[in-house]
Amino acid sequence: MTVSLEQLRRCHVAVDLGAARTRVYVKGLGLVVDEPSAAAMNTRTGSLIAVGTLAEQMTGRTPDYIRVVHPVTGGTVIDIEMAQRMLRQLLGDKLRRQLRRKPRLRAAACTPHDSDPLAQRATVETLVGLGARRVELVDTLISAAVGCGLPVEQPTASMIMVCGAATTQIAVLSLGSIVTAARIPVGGDAIDHAVIQHLRQHHELMLPSQSVRPLQLALNGGGLSAHAPATTEIHGRDVATGLARSVQVDTAAMRQAIHAPLTAVLDALGKILRDCPPDLVADIADCGIMMVGGSALLPGLEQMLRNATGVPVHIAERPDVCSVLGLGAMLDGKIEPLVLDPLAC
């Protein structure tokens, strides 16, 4: 863990800046913000028009002078000023005034595993610009493991897989620390892109908007499972004529297109298990792998991982908010560290 639990208990607010959604947890109030990480800006005046859900709905439907931006990519802030403006609007005037009353406002934030110092500095500067006097950074893998109830502080192996929009992070935890971990630049966006490319190349069809989850439209709830319907009707726009058209898509071919980007995830999962000590692998064989993140809800992904690894795979109760809830539990003092007293000689 990058910081001690004692330092986290002094924090007042926890922030999870994700590529897909931004979440804010305030001590004593709980989860107060859970909105898409998007902002609509007027390029002529530089003013914000909308943030969150409304801005996400504007994607692909705006005139030339309105631009929808995403200041966070892969858990890394790429536009500090826009991220600050977006957070101010998401928090609202009432909550911001309440936080300003804190004499020395402390904040905690999730950072992707093995993130570079520049990415960490961007996260710190974003929260400092909102009034935080001190910012504590916590690895997303540890906060997500705490949020889904894994015994992180115990001397047993806990394997977690954070399926985000831009990246997938996998780790084995024991005694409150990461034993071995990997981060793969493949997430829900890559799966959506694979579906879009398959429809474009094999059916010459373009979906109406990339802001809508094309995976849900294409597979009609069948997902990666073999019990999906044989064919699925897709409505879109013809690439050549630009007119609306419907096609019947083979679900098996769609599953093959989705499996391609997931190959890197399966390879990383096998490498993690190979690098683990045998005792920890034995624990994982009993307890299994815990999946969190918004992309963990992809139908059939759980079964695919189970077939590839041969170990049980579970999905957290609230997989999309585990990271920020884990930070919130640390802020509220609900996590007690394992105390090891030095032995007397």
Secondary structure, 3 states (H helix, E strand, C coil): CCCCHHHHHCCCEEEEECCCEEEEEECCCEEEEEEECCEEEECCCCCEEEECHHHHHCCCCCCCCEEEECCEECCEECCHHHHHHHHHHHHHHHHHHHHHCCCCCEEEEEECCCCCHHHHHHHHHHHHCCCCCEEEEEEHHHHHHHHCCCCCCCCCCEEEEEECCCCEEEEEEECCEEEEEEEECCCHHHHHHHHHHHHHHHHCEECCCCCCCHHHHHHCCCCCCCCCCCEEEEEEEECCCCCEEEEEEEHHHHHHHHHHHHHHHHHHHHHHHHHCCHHHHHHHHHHCEEEECHHHHCCCHHHHHHHHHCCCEEECCCHHHHHHHHHHHHHCCCCCCCCCCCCCC
